[in-house]
Each structure stands twice: as C-alpha cells, then as structure tokens.
C-alpha cells in the first residue's frame, strides 16, 4: 500500500526495535527446515528453504510486516512516503535513502552502487532469476549519490515497494557478484557463501544438508544479534520436524509443519517445549467459474471469448452454486479448522484493512441448500428423473477440475456431494501440478476446458495488480494472447473495471481500502468467483524459550532474526 506519513519507525540501529541482550550472549540458534537449501542466492531460490537461509545474511531495502506495511529494518534509512517526498504522487517512482556507514561482512562499505547492480543482475532476463517477476514494469534503478537510489516504473504502480523490498528484494554485493554474470552465473562460488550486511555470515554450507553461521561482527547494531551462531539444518520430513520441536525439544524453530492437523494440534497442546504459530496469508482457495463455453464441440472457439457459458450466464445458477458451498465443512475437515486455513467469503482476505466486513451478510455467502434449491426452482431449472436439473435442452452438468492434491481433491468431493443434492451433475478431474498452471496444457487452469476449477492465489499487500490481473476485461486469457493473461474465468464487468481504474490512481490509503472492498464485494455478489479458504502462510513450531519471533505472511519467516533472543 502506498504510505503517507504513518510509517513503522525503526530503532536507531535499524532493526525492529525489539529489546535484546548483548551481542553474542546466546549460544547456537537451531533452525530446522525439512526441505534442504540448494543455494544461498535468493535470486536463484527455488523456495523458502533457499531464500530464508539466505535472509540471515542478505537484506532487502525494507521488510514487510504483518499488516503488509514496510518496516525500516533493512538497508533503507527510512520508509518512503508521499508525505516525505519519497513516493511520487503519480506512483511512478520511489526514492530510497540508504543507511550510511553500513558495511558488508568483509568490512567493505555498502553503497547505492550495490543496489543498482542488484537491479541489473536480477532484472536481466539472461540471468533467469527466480525473482524476475519483481522487475515487471520497472524502468530503471538509478543512484542519486552514494546514499540514495530512485526506482522508476514505466507507468503508475500503486505498489511502489514491488522491487527491492521483502522476500525477493535482497541486495547483492557488487564486488562479489560482478564476476557471476552471463555464462559465469551457473558456477558462482558466491551463491554458496554470499557476503552480506545481515546479522550473520556463512561459516560453512553443505548443500542439501546444513548451513552454519557466525554472527556478523560488522552488523550495524552493536547489540545484535543475540545468538553467537546459527545451525540451519535440513533434510528431514515434516513429521520428524514436528517431533523435534514439540517432543524432543532439541531445536528452536521448525518450519512449515505440513502434518495431519489433528496430530499437529495434539502434539502442540501437550508440548512442554514448543508452541505452534500460524499466520493467515493472502492466498485464497477458490472455485472459479468459466464464463465462456468450454464445449469441445466448438473446436478452436472452445473457452474463447466472446462465447458464453450455457448456464453460468444465468446469475441464479451461480448464486445457487455459491449457496450450496459449505466452506466451513471444508475448513474443518480439510484445512484443520484454522491450522492450515480458515473459511472466508472474501476473495481479497488480506491485508485486514482491505478485507470486507460486508460479505458475512451476503446471501451467497451462507450455506443453505434449501435456499439454493429455491433459487433454481424460481429460475425455471427443473429436476428430471435422473435428479439433474434442466431448462429446455440445457442440463446443469459440470466438469470440475483441479491439480493433483489431496486437499483439493477432498474439497472437490465435499462440493460435489452438496452440489449434486440440489440438482447439478458433477464430474471431477485432476491434472498433475506440473502442468496445471502451464498455459500450454489443455487440462490446465489457463485454457480452462472445464466449467469450474479450484486452486489458490493471492497478491501483494497492495491488491491492485491481483484484482486487475484476475478479473478485469483487459486481462481475459485467450488463444490470442497464448492464454498468458490472468483472467482465466473470462469474466467481464464494466463496473468492476471502473473500480480498478480508480484504484490505480487513488493516493489516499483510506479511499484505496474502500475501493478494494467495493471491488471484492462486487465480485462476490455477482458470483464471479466463490471464495473458500484463506490459507495459512505460516505454520511453524517455535521453542517456548525463543523470544522476538513475529512471523509476517508477506515476508521471509527470518525477516527479523536479528531480534530473536531467549
């Protein structure tokens, strides 16, 4: 979200302000990730196991807190705002003032040249950075002087903190990485032992096994970090990680405990050594409806605009489907009743300031099979001898697709039961995860050769790009754009498009929040999509003795590791 004048104020040292004891007073901080890191270059990371391990060493300009707002605990001296002149009023640029006197762990000075180099490295397509999406729309990153840089976007970007902030914003050491460009990038020693400005420095990295760190004696805060060393262990499984934190108590932090929810809840409840911490994120599992016609009989016109769906053009059918959707049952039986996610009827569920309070009162958000049946009756959809409703020659027959996933396939079964009870016929299919999100796959989400599909998606703290990509008319996926655009549902609504146009230019945070809520409510009332579950971004175990841990759904779980103590 664009920030005006009310930013998070850092401690003078630039960390989060949490009270800590003397630097190095603690022993070894023991972190367990059951997926093993393969690189410590966050711009080549294949998952959190890589980027989180790197975050102990490499820092972004700023972090993202629980509320999605920027925190000045990185390399920026302050958070840019419209009020302090850091953010252009037209959202086309942001000026970052950098901390002065910061040194890399080898004792050399950090300057704006390192920030500019990182942009050149990350945003060069030839580097194939896994964080390359953060470069979308970035025109340039230029040094004003040794202590300031300007990030310029090609057009207005309400999320001005897109580049250089959060989990994909790590700043690299120019002198170390300048020899790792082009063909030399594939075998870069720096990826295994990067020089950083963070609280720790790498002592040793055994790929696929363990990373050991020592405190960085060049770190800018003379009182941090508390722990003298860190052992970042990997190579186990989620069940073993849960036992280690809750039963044995021989580690301090266990990441991403994807264990049976009842087992996990019981282990945590009886543990003397660890607490279970969950944080909800922006990803929402949803049922997406196809507004085009997916019939194979149409050949090349299949699921193409301007074809229309044979029965989803009737809003009564969409409303009935929504009212026959028991999201609470899905939350309890599939997502552990709050451990891995909670029921929601908002497609924009986070940040909290933009999560609509209105949908709880919407009829389409209330599970009511009788009301759903009455909706279809009144619209003239009549049950036949086979129990399937029809109007004329059109039957309510649905092909429901998802990717291969125990949770999503169980979700399909729960929805199929209730939908069929009110007169739909539902066939289900699952596509391998590896191909479901490929635009080239006939069985994938983008081509959408089915009537409904389920998956999860979410966005940045500012929802403009998320809402625009998934539901505006200009983003409709089709053969003409190789199915690369994000509006997979082929949904088109002029009123919604107008709201997003306003959201792109409105600077006032309160008005932006209201526009986002209006956009969410329009989608829900029009049944453009049926939200199911707000997914947990964090499900980790933390030692009861460990203090200062405050996971954010928008950033690395290690974003404030400098503040951890016991």
C-alpha positions in Angstrom: 0.0 0.0 0.0 1.3 3.5 -0.7 2.2 5.0 2.6 1.6 8.6 3.5 3.2 9.7 6.8 2.4 7.0 9.3 5.3 4.5 8.8 6.8 2.0 11.1 9.6 3.8 12.9 12.8 1.7 13.3 15.1 1.7 16.3 18.1 3.9 15.7 20.1 0.8 14.8 17.6 -0.1 12.1 16.2 -3.4 13.4 12.6 -3.7 14.6 13.1 -2.2 18.0 12.6 -5.4 20.0 14.7 -5.4 23.2 17.7 -7.7 23.1 20.6 -8.5 25.3 24.3 -8.1 24.5 25.5 -9.3 21.1 26.6 -12.9 21.0 25.4 -13.6 24.6 23.3 -16.5 23.4 24.6 -19.9 22.2 23.5 -21.6 19.0 20.2 -20.9 17.3 18.9 -24.2 15.9 16.6 -23.9 12.9 15.1 -26.9 11.1 13.7 -26.7 7.6 12.6 -30.1 6.3 13.3 -29.1 2.7 17.0 -28.6 2.1 18.5 -25.4 0.7 20.5 -25.7 -2.5 21.7 -22.1 -2.9 22.1 -19.0 -0.7 21.4 -16.7 -3.6 17.8 -15.6 -3.1 17.5 -14.5 -6.7 18.0 -18.1 -7.7 15.9 -19.6 -4.9 13.5 -22.4 -5.7 11.6 -21.9 -2.4 11.7 -20.6 1.1 14.3 -23.2 2.1 16.7 -21.2 -0.1 15.6 -17.6 0.4 15.0 -18.0 4.2 18.5 -19.5 4.6 19.9 -16.5 2.7 17.9 -13.9 4.7 20.2 -14.4 7.7 23.0 -12.9 5.5 21.4 -10.8 2.7 19.0 -7.9 3.4 16.4 -6.0 1.3 15.9 -2.3 1.4 13.0 -2.9 3.8 10.8 -5.7 5.2 7.1 -6.2 5.1 5.3 -6.6 8.4 2.1 -8.5 9.4 -0.1 -5.7 8.1 1.7 -5.5 4.8 3.3 -2.2 5.6 7.0 -1.6 5.0 9.4 -1.8 8.0 12.7 0.0 8.1 14.8 -2.9 9.4 16.8 -3.3 6.2 19.2 -1.1 4.2 16.9 1.9 3.9 17.3 4.7 6.4 13.5 5.4 6.3 10.4 4.2 4.6 9.5 6.5 1.6 6.0 8.1 1.8 4.1 10.5 -0.3 4.3 12.9 2.7 8.1 12.8 2.9 8.5 13.1 -0.8 9.9 9.6 -1.2 6.9 8.4 -3.3 5.8 10.3 -6.4 2.2 11.3 -6.2 1.6 9.6 -9.5 3.1 6.3 -8.2 5.7 6.3 -11.0 8.8 6.4 -8.8 10.1 5.9 -5.2 13.3 7.4 -3.8 15.2 5.4 -1.2 17.5 7.0 1.3 20.1 4.4 2.3 21.7 3.8 5.7 25.1 5.4 6.0 28.1 3.7 7.5 26.8 0.2 6.7 29.5 -2.4 5.9 29.4 -5.7 4.3 30.6 -8.6 6.4 34.1 -8.4 4.8 34.4 -4.8 6.1 33.9 -3.0 2.7 31.3 -0.2 2.5 27.7 -0.7 1.3 26.7 1.9 -1.3 24.0 2.7 -3.8 26.1 1.0 -6.4 25.3 -2.3 -4.8 21.6 -1.6 -5.2 21.9 -0.6 -8.8 24.0 -3.7 -9.6 21.4 -5.9 -7.9 18.7 -4.4 -10.3 21.0 -5.1 -13.3 21.6 -8.7 -12.1 18.0 -9.5 -11.1 16.3 -7.9 -14.0 18.4 -9.2 -16.8 16.4 -11.9 -18.5 19.6 -13.8 -19.3 20.2 -14.3 -15.6 16.9 -16.3 -15.3 16.4 -15.0 -11.8 13.6 -16.7 -10.0 12.7 -13.2 -8.6 12.5 -11.7 -12.1 8.7 -11.1 -11.7 9.6 -8.2 -9.3 11.2 -6.5 -12.3 7.9 -6.3 -14.2 7.2 -2.7 -15.1 10.5 -1.4 -13.6 12.0 1.2 -15.9 15.2 1.8 -14.0 17.1 1.9 -10.7 19.5 4.8 -10.6 21.9 6.1 -7.9 21.4 9.7 -7.0 24.5 9.6 -4.9 26.3 7.0 -2.7 23.4 7.0 -0.3 20.2 7.2 -2.4 18.6 5.4 -5.3 15.5 6.1 -7.4 13.3 3.2 -8.6 11.2 4.3 -11.6 8.3 2.4 -13.0 7.1 2.6 -16.6 3.6 3.6 -15.5 1.7 4.2 -12.3 2.3 1.4 -9.8 0.4 1.7 -6.5 2.6 -1.0 -5.0 5.8 1.1 -5.3 7.6 -1.3 -3.0 7.4 -4.0 -5.6 11.2 -4.0 -6.2 13.9 -4.2 -3.5 11.5 -4.9 -0.6 10.6 -8.1 1.2 11.4 -11.8 0.5 12.5 -11.2 -3.1 14.3 -7.9 -2.6 17.8 -9.0 -1.3 20.6 -6.6 -2.2 23.8 -8.3 -3.5 27.4 -7.3 -3.0 28.5 -5.8 -6.4 32.2 -6.7 -5.9 31.4 -10.3 -5.1 28.8 -10.9 -7.8 30.2 -8.8 -10.7 32.1 -11.9 -11.9 29.0 -14.0 -11.8 27.2 -12.6 -14.9 26.3 -14.4 -18.1 27.9 -17.8 -18.6 29.7 -17.5 -15.2 26.5 -17.4 -13.3 26.0 -21.1 -13.4 29.1 -21.9 -11.3 29.3 -18.9 -8.9 31.0 -19.5 -5.6 29.2 -16.5 -4.1 25.9 -18.5 -4.3 27.3 -20.8 -1.6 28.9 -18.1 0.6 27.5 -14.7 -0.1 28.9 -11.6 1.6 26.0 -9.8 3.3 25.0 -6.9 5.6 22.7 -9.0 7.7 23.2 -10.2 11.3 25.0 -13.4 10.4 27.7 -14.6 7.9 28.1 -18.0 6.5 30.8 -20.3 8.0 30.0 -23.4 6.0 27.3 -24.7 3.6 26.9 -28.4 3.0 24.4 -28.3 0.1 21.2 -30.3 0.9 22.2 -30.7 4.5 23.2 -27.9 6.8 24.3 -24.2 6.8 26.2 -22.9 9.8 26.6 -19.2 10.5 28.6 -17.0 12.8 27.4 -13.6 14.0 28.4 -10.8 11.6 30.8 -8.5 13.7 30.2 -5.8 11.1 26.5 -5.7 11.7 25.3 -2.1 12.2 23.6 -2.7 15.6 26.3 -3.2 18.2 23.8 -5.0 20.5 22.6 -7.6 17.9 22.3 -10.4 17.1 21.8 -12.2 20.4 22.8 -15.7 19.2 26.5 -16.3 18.6 26.0 -18.9 15.9 23.2 -20.5 13.9 22.7 -24.0 12.6 20.2 -24.2 9.8 19.5 -27.9 9.4 17.6 -29.6 6.7 17.0 -33.0 5.1 14.3 -34.5 7.4 10.5 -34.5 6.9 7.6 -32.5 8.4 6.6 -35.2 10.9 10.2 -35.5 12.2 10.4 -31.7 12.4 7.2 -31.6 14.5 8.5 -34.2 16.8 11.8 -32.4 17.2 10.1 -29.1 18.3 7.2 -30.5 20.3 8.5 -33.7 21.7 12.3 -33.8 21.9 12.6 -30.0 22.2 16.1 -30.1 20.7 15.6 -27.3 18.2 14.3 -23.7 18.4 12.4 -23.2 15.1 10.7 -25.8 12.9 9.4 -24.6 9.6 6.2 -25.4 7.6 4.8 -28.3 9.6 2.6 -29.9 7.0 1.4 -32.7 9.3 -2.1 -34.2 9.8 -3.8 -31.2 11.5 -5.3 -33.3 14.4 -1.9 -34.8 15.1 -0.2 -31.5 15.0 -2.8 -29.8 17.2 -2.4 -32.6 19.8 1.4 -32.5 19.7 1.5 -28.8 20.3 -1.2 -28.8 23.0 0.8 -31.3 25.1 4.3 -30.0 24.4 6.5 -28.6 27.1 9.0 -27.3 24.7 7.3 -25.7 21.7 4.4 -23.5 20.5 2.5 -23.8 17.2 2.3 -20.5 15.4 0.0 -20.0 12.4 -0.4 -16.8 10.4 -3.0 -16.4 7.7 -1.8 -15.0 4.3 -3.3 -13.6 1.2 -3.7 -16.8 -0.8 -7.4 -17.8 -1.1 -8.6 -21.2 -2.3 -11.5 -20.5 -4.6 -14.0 -22.0 -7.0 -13.6 -20.3 -10.3 -16.5 -20.3 -12.8 -16.0 -20.3 -16.5 -17.9 -17.5 -18.2 -17.1 -18.8 -21.7 -18.3 -22.0 -23.3 -15.9 -25.0 -22.7 -17.7 -27.4 -25.0 -15.3 -29.5 -27.1 -17.8 -29.2 -30.0 -16.6 -25.6 -30.5 -13.2 -26.6 -31.6 -10.8 -23.6 -31.7 -13.5 -21.5 -30.2 -13.6 -23.6 -27.0 -13.5 -21.4 -23.9 -12.8 -18.4 -26.1 -14.3 -15.0 -25.7 -16.9 -14.0 -26.9 -18.6 -17.4 -26.4 -20.7 -17.6 -23.3 -21.3 -20.4 -20.9 -24.5 -22.3 -21.4 -25.9 -21.8 -17.9 -23.5 -19.7 -15.9 -24.8 -16.7 -17.8 -27.9 -17.2 -15.5 -27.0 -15.5 -12.2 -29.5 -17.7 -10.4 -27.4 -20.7 -11.3 -24.2 -19.0 -10.0 -26.0 -18.0 -6.8 -27.3 -21.5 -6.2 -23.9 -23.0 -6.6 -22.5 -20.5 -4.1 -25.2 -21.1 -1.5 -24.6 -24.9 -1.9 -20.9 -24.4 -1.0 -20.1 -25.4 2.6 -16.8 -23.7 3.2 -17.0 -24.3 6.9 -17.0 -28.0 6.4 -14.0 -27.7 4.1 -12.2 -25.6 6.6 -12.8 -28.2 9.4 -12.3 -31.4 7.5 -9.6 -30.4 5.0 -7.7 -27.5 6.5 -7.6 -28.4 10.2 -10.1 -25.8 11.4 -7.6 -22.9 11.4 -4.3 -24.6 11.3 -3.8 -24.6 7.5 -6.6 -22.1 6.7 -10.0 -20.7 7.7 -13.3 -20.3 5.8 -13.7 -17.0 4.0 -16.2 -15.4 1.6 -13.7 -12.7 0.6 -11.5 -13.1 -2.4 -9.4 -10.3 -1.0 -8.8 -11.6 2.5 -5.6 -9.7 3.4 -4.4 -7.2 4.5 -7.1 -6.9 7.2 -7.8 -3.2 6.4 -8.9 -4.3 3.0 -10.8 -7.4 4.0 -14.5 -6.7 3.6 -16.7 -7.0 6.7 -19.8 -6.9 4.4 -19.8 -10.4 2.9 -20.9 -12.1 6.1 -24.3 -10.7 5.4 -24.5 -11.7 1.8 -26.9 -14.5 0.9 -24.5 -16.1 -1.5 -22.0 -16.5 1.4 -24.4 -18.5 3.6 -24.5 -22.3 3.2 -28.2 -23.1 2.7 -29.2 -26.0 0.4 -32.9 -25.2 0.7 -32.3 -21.6 -0.4 -30.1 -22.8 -3.2 -32.8 -25.2 -4.5 -35.4 -22.5 -4.3 -33.2 -20.2 -6.3 -33.1 -22.8 -9.1 -36.8 -23.5 -8.9 -37.7 -19.8 -9.3 -35.3 -19.5 -12.3 -37.1 -22.4 -14.0 -34.4 -25.1 -13.7 -36.4 -28.4 -13.2 -35.2 -31.7 -11.9 -35.5 -34.6 -14.2 -35.9 -38.3 -13.4 -32.1 -38.6 -13.1 -32.1 -35.8 -10.4 -30.3 -33.4 -12.7 -31.9 -30.0 -13.4 -32.5 -28.7 -16.9 -34.1 -25.8 -18.7 -35.1 -26.9 -22.2 -32.3 -28.9 -23.6 -29.6 -27.4 -21.3 -28.7 -29.6 -18.3 -26.7 -28.4 -15.2 -23.8 -30.8 -15.9 -20.4 -29.6 -14.5 -16.9 -30.7 -15.2 -14.9 -29.7 -12.1 -11.1 -29.6 -12.5 -8.1 -29.0 -10.2 -4.5 -30.1 -9.8 -3.5 -33.4 -8.1 -3.6 -32.5 -4.4 -5.1 -34.4 -1.5 -6.7 -31.3 -0.1 -8.1 -30.0 -3.3 -9.4 -33.4 -4.4 -11.1 -33.8 -1.0 -12.5 -30.3 -1.5 -13.9 -31.4 -4.8 -15.7 -34.4 -3.2 -17.3 -32.3 -0.5 -18.5 -29.8 -3.0 -19.7 -32.5 -5.5 -21.9 -34.0 -2.8 -23.7 -30.8 -1.9 -24.0 -29.5 -5.5 -25.5 -32.8 -6.7 -28.0 -32.7 -3.8 -29.6 -29.5 -5.4 -29.7 -30.8 -8.9 -26.2 -30.5 -10.6 -24.4 -33.4 -12.1 -20.7 -33.1 -11.3 -17.7 -34.9 -12.8 -14.3 -34.3 -11.4 -10.8 -34.5 -12.9 -7.3 -33.7 -11.6 -4.3 -32.5 -13.6 -0.7 -33.0 -12.4 0.5 -30.0 -10.6 3.5 -29.7 -13.0 1.1 -29.0 -15.9 -2.0 -27.5 -14.3 -0.5 -24.0 -14.3 1.1 -24.2 -17.7 -0.6 -22.1 -20.4 0.3 -24.8 -22.9 -1.7 -27.5 -21.1 -5.2 -28.4 -22.5 -6.0 -29.7 -19.0 -4.7 -26.6 -17.2 -6.2 -23.6 -15.4 -5.5 -21.1 -18.2 -7.1 -22.8 -21.1 -9.9 -23.8 -18.7 -11.6 -26.5 -20.7 -14.0 -27.2 -17.8 -16.9 -25.5 -16.1 -15.4 -24.8 -12.7 -11.9 -25.2 -11.2 -10.3 -24.8 -7.8 -6.9 -23.5 -6.8 -5.3 -20.8 -4.6 -4.0 -17.4 -5.5 -3.2 -14.2 -3.7 -1.3 -10.9 -4.1 0.9 -8.2 -2.7 -0.1 -6.0 0.2 -1.5 -3.6 -2.4 -4.3 -5.5 -4.2 -4.3 -3.5 -7.4 -2.3 -6.0 -9.5 -4.1 -9.0 -8.0 -7.6 -7.8 -8.7 -6.7 -6.4 -12.1 -5.0 -9.5 -13.4 -7.7 -11.9 -12.4 -10.9 -10.1 -13.2 -10.6 -7.1 -15.5 -11.8 -7.3 -19.1 -8.3 -6.4 -20.5 -6.7 -9.4 -18.8 -9.0 -12.1 -20.2 -7.0 -15.1 -21.2 -7.5 -16.4 -24.7 -5.7 -18.1 -27.6 -4.8 -14.6 -29.0 -2.6 -14.0 -26.0 -1.4 -17.6 -25.7 -3.5 -17.9 -22.5 -0.8 -16.0 -20.6 -3.1 -13.4 -19.0 -4.6 -13.8 -15.6 -8.4 -13.6 -16.1 -8.9 -17.3 -16.5 -12.6 -17.1 -15.8 -13.1 -14.8 -18.9 -15.2 -12.5 -16.6 -16.1 -9.1 -17.8 -17.9 -6.4 -15.9 -17.7 -2.7 -16.7 -18.5 -1.6 -13.2 -15.6 -3.7 -11.8 -13.2 -2.4 -14.5 -14.1 1.2 -13.4 -13.4 0.4 -9.8 -9.9 -0.9 -10.7 -9.2 2.1 -12.8 -9.9 4.3 -9.8 -7.8 2.1 -7.6 -4.8 2.6 -9.9 -4.7 6.4 -9.4 -6.2 7.0 -5.9 -3.4 8.0 -3.4 -5.4 8.2 -0.1 -5.0 4.9 1.8 -8.5 5.0 3.4 -10.1 5.6 0.0 -8.0 2.9 -1.6 -9.1 0.4 1.1 -12.7 1.3 0.4 -12.3 0.9 -3.3 -10.7 -2.6 -2.8 -13.6 -3.6 -0.5 -16.1 -2.4 -3.1 -14.3 -4.4 -5.8 -14.3 -7.5 -3.6 -18.0 -7.2 -2.8 -18.9 -6.7 -6.4 -17.2 -10.0 -7.3 -18.8 -11.9 -4.5 -22.4 -10.5 -5.1 -22.1 -11.2 -8.8 -20.7 -14.6 -8.1 -17.8 -14.0 -10.4 -15.9 -16.4 -8.0 -16.7 -18.4 -4.9 -14.0 -18.0 -2.2 -13.5 -21.0 0.1 -10.4 -20.8 2.4 -7.9 -18.2 3.4 -4.7 -20.2 3.5 -2.1 -20.0 6.3 1.2 -18.5 5.2 3.0 -19.7 8.3 2.5 -23.0 10.2 5.7 -23.4 12.2 6.8 -24.6 15.6 8.7 -22.2 17.9 10.5 -23.1 21.1 8.8 -21.6 24.2 12.2 -20.2 25.2 12.6 -18.2 22.0 11.5 -14.6 22.1 11.1 -11.9 19.4 9.7 -14.1 16.7 6.9 -12.4 14.9 6.2 -14.1 11.5 4.8 -12.0 8.7 2.7 -13.5 5.9 4.3 -11.1 3.4 8.0 -11.8 4.1 10.5 -14.4 5.0 10.0 -16.1 8.3 13.6 -15.0 9.0 12.9 -11.3 8.3 13.6 -10.2 11.9 16.0 -12.9 13.0 18.3 -10.1 14.3 15.8 -9.5 17.1 15.4 -13.1 18.3 16.6 -13.9 21.8 16.0 -16.4 24.6 
